Structures are given as C-alpha cells and as structure tokens.
C-alpha cells in the first residue's frame, strides 16, 4: 500500500478512536484502541516494537527505545496525550525514523478537542541520508 494511502487509514482510525473516547485519557489507552481499530480495518500493526540502538556498527542496547506503533512495517506512529506537542516530541519521532530506516512517521496528540489539530507528519529523507554517508 502506498504511504499516503496508509497514513490516511491511520488518521481515519485515530479519528474514530478520538470520536469514541475524546481527549484526556492515558496514551496507553489510545495506543491499545488505535491498534484494535487498525486491525479491524485489515491493517497490520505492531505495538511497543523494540528499536535497538547501534553506534559505529555495534549494538549498544537491544531495546533502546520502543515504538508505540509500527504500521505495515512502514509507518511509525508516536502517540501523545499532552497539553501541547513540543519540538522535542517531533525530534524524538525523527530520531526513531532514522534509527529504524523508515520514511514516514505520524505524531498524534490525542489531547486535542479536534484531533486534526494534534496530527503531525514527520518525513525522514532516507534517500538524502543514504547519499551523504
């Protein structure tokens, strides 16, 4: 499935969860519900995916980070339930994208009255990163 189509499905599922639950709950609740919603749409999703950290070709930590959701082994979804998305949240997702070698990530803050105001797309320019090495 094409990246934009898949990200649209993820956003549609997130909106469905937000309409049902509203803002103000724990991130873990939204994570479980979004995974259920995506699975009901026939989309492959993994929760709490370990992301090992490598330094100079050596594995530093088997489970350095955990991805909230990895959708179709393609898009990383980082969930928040915070008053305001901070620049550090966007940098965190970009770092995850770089470490995992993925191109697209969605940062979704469920603590918004209108969920569309809490969705940020983050692009990792994998092609330029590969050329600069």
Order of alpha helices (4+ residues) and beta strands (2+ residues): alpha-alpha-beta-beta-beta-alpha-beta-beta-alpha
